[in-house]
Amino acid sequence: MRLAAHVTLEVRDGGQTFASFHGYSIGLGTFDASVATRAQTLRAGLPLATLARGRRSDRGIDALVRRLARRNLVEYWLRGPDGADLLAIEPQVPDYWPQAVRLRTRDALVLSRFAYLRRRGNDLVLESPRAAALLRICDPNIAGVLAKLSTPQTVVQLRRLKGFQGALFLGVLVDCRFAFTVDTKSNENLRSAEGDDDLVLWDFHDLLFHSRSTEGRHANPLGGTFPHAGMIAPLPVVRPSWPGKSIDLRGFLTREREVKSAVAEILRKRHSVRNFDEQRPITLAELSQFLAGAARILSKPKDAANAADAGGEADYAPRPYPSAGASYELELYLAVNTCEGLPRGFYYYDADGHALVAIDVAGNALDASLVAAGSAMGVQTPPQILITIAARFGRISWKYSSLAYSLVLKDVGVVLQTFYLMATDLDLGGCAVGIANIDLFAKMTGIEFHVEGPVGQFALGRGTETAATPPNT
């Protein structure tokens, strides 16, 4: 284990230890002088074997490195049989800890169809949307091994390769899901052999897009970081007009028509509300009206309980908004902070029975989701209710290929606009939230991120208008 290059450790009076990076400082706790001394060796590297001994003298340094690992402030290095660095393991999720899988000589491995190599700056990295870590390759011979793993290879066969990197390297590949074991005697399709049916339905680019455009399963910068400010000027707010002849449409508008159009009036009134009235929370009755108007199932086939066979068309149950291919793959989960008549907690919205189903989650997970939403909106207080829009990905990828995830995101846009209009009609406030943590949602629901996961969020409550609230955003 080594301290990440951008991180420095500082020990202050009394043994208070802090990690500093990118202008931030995080307290890690108070440790005795011996731990502080050993912590300095983290820059050069601390063998993980020393932490596995369980000796009393190792407990302090073990607690320190675990706290660093929880915050993705360390990386792990693997050395080859000759002592040279083979690769660095960069955690992409909190609490990652390498656990190399023990392989037998007759085990056969094959590369995951989700694994890919790319250049990142001056480094060659191996990544996968399924992996909890990425590998920064130091030994160029590893690329040859990966190419060999495009077809199943036994450990015995791999050991014969020139410059074989060792069984521990193969165990790391399996642990990080860059490779998986297969039965060479079976005629099973490799796509089916890699995971469950839900994973089979995913295309490579869709799962990569899902994992990299959300929080929780990567350590890359995300959100409004303005990466090109100072280098490239922003595009103008209004596109320059085309030079052709213009036909003025304003003369066709009549005041009478504008007054009569309730839809046009709601569209004009719609705007994002980021601040909510803590003294007057939304009521359960209002929430019921909102969900009934925006998301309740309107009708369904009589035999909807019976799944369609593999060769037929899936059943559908329309809701108040359109959906790609009538898939209606989106489900709603509510993190309730304050709502008159409804206990604080986490709920699933049953769109068929128009009911809220309580889900038991840890209080800190509920707090984390609400606080993150407030932070994403740029406000200090969390919303009264945070609606997470989750997709049952298989509902849409069962029918569509290549564009399945893009259709999910189009459906999310439709749902968010429906939420905005419904909230406006009920004199409530709402705001779309651009970032969701797919790993946190998986922990709260117990559902694997590739089976059902968040693709959008919406803050809802009784709004308070402020001078800082931008109009029509």
N, C-alpha and C positions, 0 to 999 in steps of 0.2 A: 504494500500500500504506500502510495506517495501523496503528498499534499498537491492539489491541483496548482498549476503554474501561476495562476492569477490570485492565489490565496496566500496570505501571510498570517502567522500566529503571533499574538502579543500577550505576554504575561505581565499583569500589573500587580501592584501591592496586594499582599494577602493571597496570592495564587490565582486571582481572577484571570481567566483565559478568554481571549477574544479572537475571532477569525475576521480578517479584514479583506475586502475585495470590492473593486469597482466603486470605491468611495463609501462603502457601507461597512458597518462593524456589528458583529453578532456575538453576544455573550454565550459561552459554552459551559460555564460553571466554574467552580473553584476547585483547584487541584493542589496537591502538595508539591514540594520542590522537585522530588524525583520524577514525577510525571511531567512537569514542565521541562525538565532536562531531556527526557526521552522524547518528548514531543518535537524537539528540534531535529531529531533524526528522520522525521517524516518527510523532510525535503529530499533527502537521499533515498529513503525507502525503508519500510519496516516489514520484515517477513510476516505474513499472516500466520505462519505456524507458531510464532511466539504468542499470539493472542489465543490460540486454541489450547494452550496448555492448562489454563484454568488456575494458575498459581496466584496466590494472594498479591504478590508483587506486580502482577500484570493487570489487575482489576482496574486500576486507575487509568492506565493508558488505553485499556479496552473501552472504558466508558467514554473517553475523549474521542477516540477514533469512530466509535459508533455514532456519536453526536455529529461529527463531521460528515460521516456517510449519510446520515439522515437528511443533510442539507446539500448533498451532491457536491461536496467540497474536496473530495479525494478522487483518485483514480488508482487503478490496479495494473501492475505491470507483470508480464509473463516473460520469463527468460528461457532460452533454449538449453539444450544439453551442454552447449559450449559456454554458457554463461552470458551470451549476448542477448540484448532485448529483442524479443519477437514482436510484441505488440503491447499497446496500452489499452486497458478497458475503461471506457468513460461511462459512468452510470448516467442513465437517462430518466430514471425514476427515483424518488426518495427511498432510502433504506435498502438500496440494492447492495447485495453482498455476493461475491462470486462463489459458486458452488460447482466446481467441475464435476461432470458426470463420470462415474467409473465405467469404462467400457471393456468388454471382453474382446479377445483377439479375433473371434469369429463374427462379431457384430458388424453389420453393414450400415454405412452412413451415406446420405445423399444431401445435397445442398437444398435449402428451402427455396421455394419459388418466390418468396418475398425478400430474399437477401439480395443486396446489390453493392457493388464497389463504385466509389466515386472519388474525385479529387476535391479536397477541402483545403483551400490555401495551398500549402506545400506538402500536405499530408494525403495519404491514401487511406480511406476509411471504409469499413464494412458496416453496413446498416441494414435494419429491417424494421418495419412498423410493429412487428411482434416482439422485438427484442427489448429487454429492459436496459441494455447497454449497447454502445457501439464500440467497434474495435479500430484503433488507430494502428495501421500496419507499419512495422519497422523493417521486417524481413521481406524482401520482394519475392522470395520463393513461395511465400504463402499464397500469392496469386495463382501460382501453378497448381497448388493443392486444391484450391477452390475450383479451378477449372476442371480438375480431375473429378471432383465431387458432383459434377453435372450429371453423372450417372452413378448408381450405387457402387460403393467401394468398401471392401472389408478392411478392418483395422490391419490385418496381416498385409494386405496389398499396399496400404498407405505406408506401412513401416518400411517397405522396400524402396520407397522414393528417395532419391538423392537429397540429402539435407533435411530428412524428416524432422519435424519440429517437436515431436514427442507426444505421448498419449494425453498429457495434460492439456495440450493445445486442442486436441480433438474433443476432449471433455468440455472445454470452454465453449467451443462451437455449438455443442448440443445444449449446454446449459443456457446459452443466450438465444437458442432457437434459430441459429443460422444454419444448422443441420439437424437432421433427425434420423433415428434408426429405422430400418426397414427390414422386412422379411424377403430375402432374395428368392426364396422358393415360391413365394406367393405371386399371383398375377394381378394383385391389387394395383389400381391406378395410383401413381405417386401423388396426385392431387388429393385423392381421398385418404391416402395413408398419412398425410401430414397432420390432419386435425379432424375436428368434428364436421358434421354436415353444414353448420353455419359458416365455418371457415372455407369450405369448398365453394360456397357461393360468391366469395369475394374475388374480384380481379386485383392484380398487384397494385395498379396505380390508384384504385379506389381506396384500398386500405391504407396506403401510404399517405394519400391526401387527407384522409380522416384523422390519422394519428398526428400528422404534422401541422394541421390547421387548428388544432385544439390544444388545451393544456393537459398535462398529466403523464405523457409518455415520450417526452423529449426535453432536452435542456437548451434548446435554441431560443434566441430572443423572439418574443411574440407580442403582437399588438402595435400600438402607435409609437414606434421607436424612431420614426423619421430617419431611416437609414441613409437617404439620399439628400437630406437637407445640406445646403452649402455646396453641393456638386451639380445638382440638376434643379432647375426652376420648376415649381409646381405648375401643372396645367391650369389654364384659366377656368374660373368657375362656370362661365358660359362659353360654349363652343363658338368660335368664330363662324359667322354665317357663310353658307355657300354663295358663290357669285352669281348664280342664276336668277331669273326673274322671280320676284316674290309676290305671293297672293295674300293680301291682308284678310284675315278671318274675323277680325274684331267686329266688323259690321254685321255679322250674323248672330251676335250675342244679343239677347233681349233681357232686360231686367226682370220681366215677368217669369221667364223660364228659369232664371237663376234662383228666384225666391221659392219657386215650387219644388225645386230639386232638393229633397232631404239628403240624398246621397252626396251631392256636391257640397252641401253645407257641412256635413260630417268630415268629408275629405279635407276641407279648408281648415276646420277646427283641429284636426288631428295634429298632435305634436308629442315629442318625447317629454315625459315628466320624470325627473330624477330625484326629486325631494318629496317626501311623503309626510302627511300630518300625523305626528306621533300621538296627538291628543284625540284624534278621531280616526281610528283604524277602519279599514274596510270591514263590512259585516258579512256573515255567512250567507245571508239572503242575497246580497249583491254578488258575492262570489258565485253562488248558484246560478244567478241570472247570466253572469258573464260566461260561465262554462256552457250553459245550455244554449246560449245564442251563438257561441263561437266554435264549439267543439263536440257537441253531443251527436251521437249516431242518429241519423234521421230515419233510416230503415235498413233492413237486412233480409237476405233470403231465409226462408223457413228452415232450410237445411244447412244454415251457416255453420252449425257446430260440427258438421262433417267436413273434414279437410278434402280438398280436391285431389284426385289422383295425380301421379307424377306427369301424366301426359295431357291433362286437361287444363282449362282456364280456372284460375283461382276465384273464389267468391269475393264479393266486395260489399261494403256497408258504407254508403255515402254519408258525409258530414257537411256542415255548412260551407266548406271551402272545397275547391277542386283539388284533385290529386293525380299525379302522373299515373296513367294506366289504371285509374281507380284503385290504386294499391292501398291507400290510407294506412301507410306504414308508421305514422307518427303517433306517439303516446305522450301523455302529460304527467309529470311528477311535480308536486307542489311542496316547496320548503316554506312552511308558514312560520313567520316570525311573530306577527300580531294580527289577529283577525277576531273581531267580536263574535262570540258564539262558537269559535273553533279553537281547540287547544293547540298550543305551539307544537310543531312536529313536522314529520315528513309523510306525504300522502301520495297515493296513486289515484288518478282520476279514471274511474270506470265509465267510459263514454257510452256504454250500452245501458247500464243501469242508472246512469247519472248519479253517481255516488263517489264518495272519497273513502279510500281504503288506507288505513294507517299502516305505515311501515316502520318497524322498530330500528332506529339508527342511533349511533353514539352522539351525544350532545355536541362534542367538539367537531364532528363531521358536519352536522347541521349548521353550526356556527360558521365553519370554514366556508361553506357554500354561500351563505348569506353575506358574509364579510367580503368575499371575493367579488360578488356581484356589485356591491356598493363601490368597491375599489375600481372595478371596470367602468362604472358610470362616472367616476370622479367625484364621489360624494363621501362624507364621513359616516353616514348612518346606513345600515342595510335596508333593503326594501321590506314592506309589510309582507308581501308574498313574492317568492321567486318561482316562476313556472319554468321547469326544464322540459324542453321538447326533445324527446328521445325517439330514435328510429329503430324499428325492428327491421334490420337491414335485409334479412332474407325475404321479406314480403315483396321487395322491389327487385332484388338481384336474382330472384328465382325466375323472373320473366326477362329482365333486361341485362345485357352485357355491355361493357365498355362505358356506358353512360349512366349506370345505376346510381352512383353516389352523386353525380351532378343533378340527377332528378330529385334525389332526397333534398338537396340544398334548395332547389327551386320550390319544392313543396314547403320548406321551412319559411321561405320568403312570403309565400302566400298566406301561411298561418300567422306570421307576425303582423302582416297588414290587417288580417281579420281581427287579431287581438287589439290592434290599435283602434280600429273602427268601433269595435264593441265597447272598449273602455271609454272612448269619447262619447258614445251614445248614452252610457250609464253615468256620465260625469265623474269617471274615475281617471286616475293617471296611470300611464304605463310607459315603459321604455325597453326597447330591445337591447339585449346584452350580447356583445360580440364574442365573448370567450367563455368556454365551458371546460371544466376539468373532467376528462373522461375516466381518469384513474380514480378520482374521488367518487364519481358516480358508481363505478364498478364496486368499490368498497361498500358504499351505502346500500346498494341493491343486491350484491352478491352475484351479479350477472357479468360474464366476460365482456370485455369492451368491444369485441367483434360480433357479439350476438345482438346486443341492444345497447345503445349509448347515446349521449347527448349530442345534438347537432344545432341547438339554439336555445336561448333563454329569454325570458320576458319578465321584467319587474312590474308588479301590479300593486295598487293601493289607492288611498285617497290622497291626491296630490296637493302640494302647496306650491303655488307659483312664486318664483323669485325673479329678481331683475337679471340674474345670471342665466336663467333658462333660455336658451336660444329658441326662437320660434321655428316651427315646422321642420324639426330635425328627427 
